[in-house]
């Protein structure tokens, strides 16, 4: 099976890792990785208990799901699920709103922040994001000119 990574954390998968495969038809099955290796822009993966072409074909197009606690996050990295719902404030203490969505643009993420029917797009870049505190439920930003107009 060849897999195209949807996360830069894909390289952390290793033989004996247990993953959940969700097929395009919605079926879900847990499998243990037998072998994984880079192949072009993706990865070649073999699973225990998948030994025939027919068994492999049944998994074609499956999404590989990994338990979040099995991946190591670097300093300053957060799961989108942890960002959604955080309150956003400015360095001056002004309330901007609540993060309702995280958009991945390729270059950087963008936080969609809503406040009483208004929507603000906050780029997740060092010049704007001053602090993210999951524990306190808050993101502090340094608003760029025109960002909150």
N, C-alpha and C positions, 0 to 999 in steps of 0.2 A: 504494500500500500504506500502511495506517495502522499505526503501531507504538505500543504502550504501553510506556514505559520501565520496566525492572526495576532500574535503577541511576540514581543522581543524576548519573552521569558521561555519560549519554546525550547531553547537550548538546554534548559534545566532538566528536561525529561531524560530519563536514563533507563537502561534495562532494569527490569523488576518494578518500575513505576506502575501503579495501577491507575488507569484512566477510565472514564466513562465515554462510550461512543454513542452519539445520538444520530441515527440514520436520517436521511431526507424524509423517510416515511414516518418518522417520529419514534421508532423503536429505540430503546435504550439498553445497552449491555455494558457490563464492566469487563475490561480486559487488562491483562498484565503484558507490558512491553517485553518482548524477547530481545529485540535488537532495534537500534535507531542510529541512522547515519545521515549526514548531509548529502543531498543529491540535487545539484543545480541550485535553484532558488528555494527548494523545499527540503523535505526529509523523507528518507525511505524508512518505513516502520514495519516490523513484523511483530505479531502478537502470539502469545502462547494460545493453544487451542484453535489456531487458524492455520490449517495445513494444506488446504486445497484451493485451487483457483476459484471454485464456486463459493467457498466460505469468504474469501477475500473480496470477491465481487459483491457479496451481500453488504459489505461495509463501505463500498465505494461512495464517496461524497459525505461520509459521516463527519460530524463535528466532534472533535476530541475535547472533552471537558476534564479539567484537572482540579482537584480540591485546592482551594486557595491557600490553605496552610502548608501545602507541599512545595510552594514556590517561595523563593527568597526575594524580598523587596529591598531595593537599594535605598539609602538615605534620601529622603525627599520624594519617594515614589508612593503613590496611594492608589487604591482600587477605586474605580469610578463609583461603585456602590457606597464607598465611605465618604466621597465628596458630595454626592447628592443628598440634599437635606441640610447641609451646613449653612449657617447664617454668614452673610458677607457684610463686612464693615470696612470703612475707609480708615486710613491711619489717623485721620482727624476725629474718628469716632462716629461718623455718619453711617446710618444703616442703609445698605444697598438693597438687600432682599435675601432670598433663599435660593440655593442652587437646585434647579429642577432637572437639569440634563447636562451631560458632558459630551461634547462633540469632538471626535478625533479628526483632525484636519491633515495629519501627516507631519506637518512641521511642529505643531504644538496643539494641545487640547484647548478647547474654548468652553468656559463654564456659562451656561444659560442661567441667568439669575432673574427671578421674578419678584415683583413687589407691587401689589395692588393693581394688577392688570398691565403693568409696564414690564418690559423685558430688556435686560441688559446682557450684552455679550462680553465676557471678561476673558481675555487671552491668558492662558496659564503660562506666563513667561516671567522670568526673574525681575524684569523691570516693573511688573505690575503686582505679582504675588509677593507680599512681604512675609506672611506667616500662614501656615495651615495647622490648626490644632484640632485633630479629630476628637481628642478628649474633651475640649471645651466647646466643640461643635461650631467652630468659627474659622473663617478665612479672613485675613486682613489684607487689604489691597491698597496700593498707591495708584489712584485713578489717573489715567492719562487724560490730557485735554480732550474734551468732547465725549469721553467714554460714558458719562452718566447723564448726558443731556437728553 
